[in-house]
């Protein structure tokens, strides 16, 4: 019984803490969440998506997301620059995915990729 009462108090305090946190959102975070981008690729086509949601989408690798957020928080990137970079990454990622799908259905494309790999050994890079 005591354990149940303790857990009830914890639940109440957790809910209360959540309410207290929401108005204290950082201004930079609010800006990212309220700035929408028109996305013209993939499953997001034709929708307005917040920069925040794009940053946390499958299209943006975690390391890129962290780097962009750090640069934005530090004032080294403007909101407009973040928006442009995120849109570009999403567009390129979706184009690459579409190309992979197209190539996967074409046996000739696979052999072309294999030929290219042999022609340019990666060790030289």
Number of C-alpha atoms within 10 A of each C-alpha: 6 7 8 9 10 10 12 12 12 12 12 11 12 12 11 11 11 11 11 11 9 9 8 9 10 10 10 13 14 12 14 20 15 12 15 17 17 14 18 15 17 14 9 13 11 11 13 13 17 19 25 21 13 23 25 14 13 11 17 17 12 13 9 13 17 14 11 19 19 13 13 18 16 10 11 11 16 13 17 11 13 19 20 14 15 22 22 12 17 23 17 14 17 17 14 12 13 14 11 14 11 11 15 12 10 11 9 11 14 14 11 12 12 11 11 11 11 10 9 10 9 8 5 5 5
